[in-house]
Amino acid sequence: MARANSKSPVESSLENLLPEWSGEEDGKAELLRFRPEAKVLSDLLERAVSKCIKPWTMRLARLQQSWGEIAGPEIAGKCTVLSVENSIVYIEVRHPAFLRVLDSPRVKNSLLEKIHTVLSEEEASQIKFLAAGSFR
């Protein structure tokens, strides 16, 4: 198996010829044009994983990963995103008193707007808060 840093014969020839033709500095700069563009590793991984994992699982994972930023530390510490089904985001709340606070329209709408930074309005059209242990 070839190493990632090994050079093809064409690349080796170009590396030797370009500095002769264009000078040392310009030759090295010109050689960069022939190199493939660098790619962000997270983008490559996401593309590879998306071929193995169903799209709805990827969306749920994205939402769960961002939950701390979306809900803030206080709310995120008291509830967890369980599932997204039929564009409904199901959130488990650990304490019944907090369930009542979260279920208010103001808090619900605010969280839903923030969820829309990760999921589209079609993917997440509403939120349902559930008491801990009540999800199927």
C-alpha positions as CSV (number, residue, x, y, z in Angstrom):
1,M,0.0,0.0,0.0
2,A,1.4,3.4,-0.9
3,R,2.1,5.9,1.7
4,A,0.1,9.2,1.8
5,N,3.3,11.2,1.3
6,S,4.7,9.2,-1.5
7,K,4.9,11.0,-4.9
8,S,3.9,9.8,-8.3
9,P,6.5,9.7,-11.0
10,V,4.8,12.7,-12.7
11,E,4.8,14.7,-9.4
12,S,8.5,13.9,-8.9
13,S,9.3,15.0,-12.5
14,L,7.3,18.3,-12.0
15,E,9.0,18.9,-8.7
16,N,12.4,18.6,-10.4
17,L,11.5,20.6,-13.6
18,L,9.5,23.5,-12.3
19,P,12.2,25.0,-10.1
20,E,14.6,24.8,-13.1
21,W,12.1,26.6,-15.4
22,S,10.6,29.1,-13.0
23,G,13.2,29.6,-10.3
24,E,13.3,28.0,-6.9
25,E,10.5,30.0,-5.2
26,D,8.2,30.3,-8.2
27,G,8.7,26.6,-9.0
28,K,7.5,25.5,-5.5
29,A,4.5,27.9,-5.7
30,E,3.7,26.6,-9.2
31,L,3.8,23.0,-7.9
32,L,1.1,23.7,-5.4
33,R,-1.3,24.2,-8.3
34,F,-1.0,20.5,-9.1
35,R,-1.7,19.3,-5.6
36,P,-5.2,18.3,-4.7
37,E,-7.1,20.8,-2.6
38,A,-7.1,20.1,1.2
39,K,-10.3,18.7,2.6
40,V,-11.7,19.1,6.1
41,L,-11.6,15.8,7.9
42,S,-15.0,16.2,9.6
43,D,-16.6,16.8,6.2
44,L,-15.0,13.6,4.8
45,L,-16.1,11.6,7.9
46,E,-19.7,12.9,7.7
47,R,-19.9,12.0,4.1
48,A,-18.6,8.5,4.7
49,V,-20.8,7.9,7.8
50,S,-23.9,9.2,6.0
51,K,-23.6,6.3,3.5
52,C,-23.8,3.8,6.4
53,I,-26.3,5.5,8.7
54,K,-29.9,6.4,7.9
55,P,-30.6,10.2,7.3
56,W,-33.0,10.5,10.3
57,T,-30.4,8.9,12.6
58,M,-27.8,11.5,11.4
59,R,-30.3,14.4,12.0
60,L,-31.1,13.1,15.5
61,A,-27.3,12.8,16.3
62,R,-26.8,16.3,15.0
63,L,-29.5,17.6,17.3
64,Q,-28.3,15.6,20.3
65,Q,-24.8,16.9,19.8
66,S,-26.0,20.5,19.6
67,W,-28.5,20.2,22.5
68,G,-26.3,22.0,25.0
69,E,-25.9,25.0,22.8
70,I,-29.5,25.0,21.7
71,A,-31.1,24.7,25.2
72,G,-28.4,26.2,27.3
73,P,-26.7,24.5,30.2
74,E,-29.6,24.8,32.7
75,I,-32.2,23.3,30.4
76,A,-29.9,20.8,28.8
77,G,-29.0,19.5,32.3
78,K,-32.6,18.7,33.0
79,C,-33.7,17.2,29.7
80,T,-32.5,15.1,26.8
81,V,-33.5,14.8,23.2
82,L,-34.9,11.3,22.7
83,S,-36.2,11.1,19.2
84,V,-37.4,12.9,16.1
85,E,-40.4,11.2,14.5
86,N,-42.9,12.6,12.0
87,S,-41.3,16.0,12.5
88,I,-41.9,16.0,16.2
89,V,-39.0,16.4,18.5
90,Y,-39.5,14.3,21.7
91,I,-37.6,15.6,24.7
92,E,-37.4,13.7,28.0
93,V,-37.6,15.9,31.1
94,R,-36.1,14.5,34.3
95,H,-38.4,16.3,36.8
96,P,-42.1,16.8,36.6
97,A,-42.0,20.4,37.9
98,F,-39.6,21.4,35.2
99,L,-41.8,19.6,32.6
100,R,-44.5,22.2,33.3
101,V,-42.2,25.1,32.8
102,L,-40.8,23.8,29.5
103,D,-44.3,23.0,28.2
104,S,-45.2,26.7,28.2
105,P,-45.7,28.2,24.7
106,R,-43.0,30.8,25.2
107,V,-40.3,28.3,26.1
108,K,-41.5,25.8,23.5
109,N,-41.4,28.3,20.7
110,S,-38.0,29.7,21.7
111,L,-36.5,26.2,21.8
112,L,-38.1,25.3,18.5
113,E,-36.6,28.4,16.8
114,K,-33.2,27.3,18.1
115,I,-33.7,23.7,17.0
116,H,-34.3,25.1,13.5
117,T,-30.7,26.2,13.4
118,V,-29.8,22.5,13.2
119,L,-32.9,20.9,11.7
120,S,-35.3,22.5,9.1
121,E,-38.9,23.4,9.8
122,E,-40.0,20.3,7.9
123,E,-37.8,18.1,10.0
124,A,-38.9,19.6,13.3
125,S,-42.2,21.3,13.3
126,Q,-43.1,20.8,17.0
127,I,-41.8,19.7,20.3
128,K,-43.3,17.3,22.8
129,F,-41.9,17.1,26.4
130,L,-42.3,13.8,28.1
131,A,-41.8,12.8,31.7
132,A,-38.7,10.7,32.3
133,G,-39.4,7.0,31.5
134,S,-42.6,7.6,29.6
135,F,-41.3,7.2,26.1
136,R,-42.4,3.8,24.8
